[in-house]
Amino acid sequence: MMIELNKDNYDAEVKEVQGAVVVDFWSPKCDPCMALLPFVEKLAEELEGKVKFCKVNSMQNRRLSIKEKVLGLPTILFYKDGEKVAELTKEDATEENIKAEIAKL
Protein backbone atom coordinates (compact mmCIF):
# COMPACT_ATOMS: atom_id res chain seq x y z
CA MET A 1 0.00 0.00 0.00
CA MET A 2 1.24 3.47 -0.90
CA ILE A 3 1.02 6.38 1.52
CA GLU A 4 -0.50 9.61 0.17
CA LEU A 5 1.82 12.52 0.97
CA ASN A 6 1.27 16.24 1.32
CA LYS A 7 3.17 19.20 2.81
CA ASP A 8 2.01 18.25 6.31
CA ASN A 9 3.31 14.67 6.39
CA TYR A 10 6.16 14.63 3.81
CA ASP A 11 9.04 15.15 6.23
CA ALA A 12 7.67 12.71 8.83
CA GLU A 13 6.98 9.98 6.27
CA VAL A 14 10.11 10.44 4.13
CA LYS A 15 12.91 12.56 5.58
CA GLU A 16 12.64 11.38 9.19
CA VAL A 17 12.51 7.66 8.32
CA GLN A 18 15.32 5.14 8.66
CA GLY A 19 15.50 2.78 5.70
CA ALA A 20 14.46 2.96 2.06
CA VAL A 21 11.63 5.19 0.82
CA VAL A 22 10.36 5.58 -2.75
CA VAL A 23 8.26 8.65 -3.57
CA ASP A 24 6.21 8.80 -6.79
CA PHE A 25 5.28 12.34 -7.91
CA TRP A 26 2.37 12.02 -10.34
CA SER A 27 -0.69 13.77 -11.74
CA PRO A 28 -4.02 12.39 -13.00
CA LYS A 29 -3.50 14.42 -16.21
CA CYS A 30 -0.10 12.85 -16.89
CA ASP A 31 -0.52 9.81 -19.16
CA PRO A 32 2.97 8.35 -18.46
CA CYS A 33 2.26 8.74 -14.72
CA MET A 34 -1.03 6.88 -14.99
CA ALA A 35 0.63 4.12 -17.04
CA LEU A 36 3.41 3.71 -14.44
CA LEU A 37 1.22 3.90 -11.31
CA PRO A 38 -0.13 0.30 -11.42
CA PHE A 39 3.44 -1.03 -11.67
CA VAL A 40 4.61 1.08 -8.73
CA GLU A 41 1.57 0.03 -6.65
CA LYS A 42 2.28 -3.65 -7.43
CA LEU A 43 5.94 -3.19 -6.46
CA ALA A 44 4.81 -1.56 -3.20
CA GLU A 45 2.79 -4.70 -2.39
CA GLU A 46 5.66 -7.04 -3.30
CA LEU A 47 8.21 -5.13 -1.19
CA GLU A 48 5.95 -4.30 1.75
CA GLY A 49 7.97 -4.29 4.96
CA LYS A 50 11.25 -3.82 3.06
CA VAL A 51 10.75 -0.54 1.19
CA LYS A 52 8.27 2.23 2.02
CA PHE A 53 6.32 3.54 -0.98
CA CYS A 54 4.63 6.93 -1.08
CA LYS A 55 2.97 9.06 -3.72
CA VAL A 56 2.35 12.78 -4.20
CA ASN A 57 -0.38 14.15 -6.44
CA SER A 58 1.53 17.11 -7.89
CA MET A 59 -1.64 18.94 -8.94
CA GLN A 60 -2.85 19.03 -5.34
CA ASN A 61 0.63 19.64 -3.87
CA ARG A 62 2.33 22.16 -6.14
CA ARG A 63 4.33 23.88 -3.40
CA LEU A 64 5.66 20.55 -2.16
CA SER A 65 6.61 19.56 -5.71
CA ILE A 66 8.48 22.84 -6.18
CA LYS A 67 10.17 22.51 -2.77
CA GLU A 68 11.41 19.02 -3.74
CA LYS A 69 12.58 20.38 -7.13
CA VAL A 70 10.21 18.19 -9.15
CA LEU A 71 10.27 19.80 -12.60
CA GLY A 72 8.58 17.14 -14.72
CA LEU A 73 6.31 14.15 -14.36
CA PRO A 74 6.56 11.36 -13.62
CA THR A 75 9.34 11.82 -11.07
CA ILE A 76 10.40 9.05 -8.69
CA LEU A 77 12.61 10.01 -5.73
CA PHE A 78 14.61 7.47 -3.74
CA TYR A 79 15.56 8.11 -0.12
CA LYS A 80 17.85 6.19 2.20
CA ASP A 81 17.75 7.08 5.91
CA GLY A 82 16.17 10.46 5.17
CA GLU A 83 18.60 11.50 2.42
CA LYS A 84 17.67 11.67 -1.26
CA VAL A 85 20.05 9.32 -3.06
CA ALA A 86 18.53 9.07 -6.55
CA GLU A 87 15.90 10.51 -8.85
CA LEU A 88 14.26 9.27 -12.04
CA THR A 89 12.31 11.68 -14.23
CA LYS A 90 10.20 11.52 -17.36
CA GLU A 91 11.59 8.95 -19.81
CA ASP A 92 14.07 7.59 -17.23
CA ALA A 93 11.17 6.57 -14.95
CA THR A 94 10.80 3.06 -16.39
CA GLU A 95 9.97 -0.18 -14.62
CA GLU A 96 13.52 -1.47 -15.15
CA ASN A 97 15.17 1.70 -13.85
CA ILE A 98 12.89 1.82 -10.80
CA LYS A 99 13.76 -1.78 -9.93
CA ALA A 100 17.49 -1.05 -10.42
CA GLU A 101 17.40 1.98 -8.07
CA ILE A 102 15.48 0.01 -5.43
CA ALA A 103 18.10 -2.75 -5.62
CA LYS A 104 20.78 -0.13 -4.82
CA LEU A 105 18.90 0.94 -1.68
Secondary structure as GFF3:
##gff-version 3
##sequence-region A 1 105
A	DSSP	beta_strand	3	4	.	.	.	ID=ss1
A	DSSP	alpha_helix	10	10	.	.	.	ID=ss2
A	DSSP	pi_helix	11	15	.	.	.	ID=ss3
A	DSSP	beta_strand	20	26	.	.	.	ID=ss4
A	DSSP	alpha_helix	31	46	.	.	.	ID=ss5
A	DSSP	beta_strand	51	57	.	.	.	ID=ss6
A	DSSP	alpha_helix	62	67	.	.	.	ID=ss7
A	DSSP	beta_strand	75	80	.	.	.	ID=ss8
A	DSSP	beta_strand	83	89	.	.	.	ID=ss9
A	DSSP	three_ten_helix	90	92	.	.	.	ID=ss10
A	DSSP	alpha_helix	95	104	.	.	.	ID=ss11
###
